[in-house]
Amino acid sequence: MSTISLEVCVDNLVSLQTAANAGVDRIELCSALELGGLTPSAGFMMAAAEIAVPVHALIRPRSGDFDYSRDEVEQMIDDVQACREVGLAGVVIGAGAGGWLDETSMEALVEAAGGLSITLHRVFDLVDDKVLAIDIAADLGIARILTSGGASSALAGAEEIRLCVEHAQDRLSVMAGGGINAGNVATIVEQTGVRDVHGSFSQATRHYEPAVPGLGFSAGESLFATDHDAIRAVRDALNSR
């Protein structure tokens, strides 16, 4: 039996149900994964609160950078409180700019999340001093950090992730994410020493055309959904290490 925790990020109801049925350990709830993930809607949070798997909601009010205004931080605090009210298990947060974590904003978000499990998202990959960022996160009581080691994938950033795991020790968990699949997950775990891995494990389900051509309501694109078999393949690869 694998001792590695498997987290899957989802941005729609079908994917939520698929991930839960595939036996994942934790779900990150988002909207708009094509934008890197944004805060899910209240209705989506309520639906997620009904499943047995622990669900953590991403708190990210917009796409782009993580340099938030005070008004945006207040909005994020309200979203954190909404997670608590519907009964989710945790939140995924982060704020920073110029190669540093925004400690003031982080402290406010952590305070709002008191009692919920907290993950620091991949704003961590943008900081210049990852050792200091780990220390800050640990002091704030953050449970885990999601990272690709600052690289394009967890496999490419494996050595940096290993150094993060080594520095974090047992103060928090370093969770590898970025391009993880059944073919590389065992290698990533062996090379880094992580006890948590993260991915979307999705595939395109269909392509749709613009809803109203010429009016800009919807550009044609592929729809993606979590793949049950991909999750089970990752789990099998972890179990057979």
MOCORQUI-V21171 format. One record per helix or strand. SS is the DSSP state (A for helix, B for strand). FROM is the first residue (numbers start at 0). TO is the last residue. If there is no record, write none. Layout:
BEGIN
ss={SS | SS}
from={FROM | FROM}
to={TO | TO}
END
This chain:
BEGIN
ss={B | A | B | B | A | B | A | B | A | B | B | B | A | B | A | A | B | A | B | A | B | B | B | A}
from={4 | 12 | 25 | 30 | 32 | 37 | 41 | 53 | 69 | 89 | 95 | 99 | 102 | 116 | 121 | 129 | 143 | 157 | 172 | 184 | 195 | 201 | 220 | 227}
to={9 | 20 | 28 | 30 | 34 | 37 | 47 | 57 | 85 | 92 | 96 | 100 | 111 | 119 | 125 | 139 | 146 | 167 | 176 | 191 | 198 | 207 | 225 | 238}
END
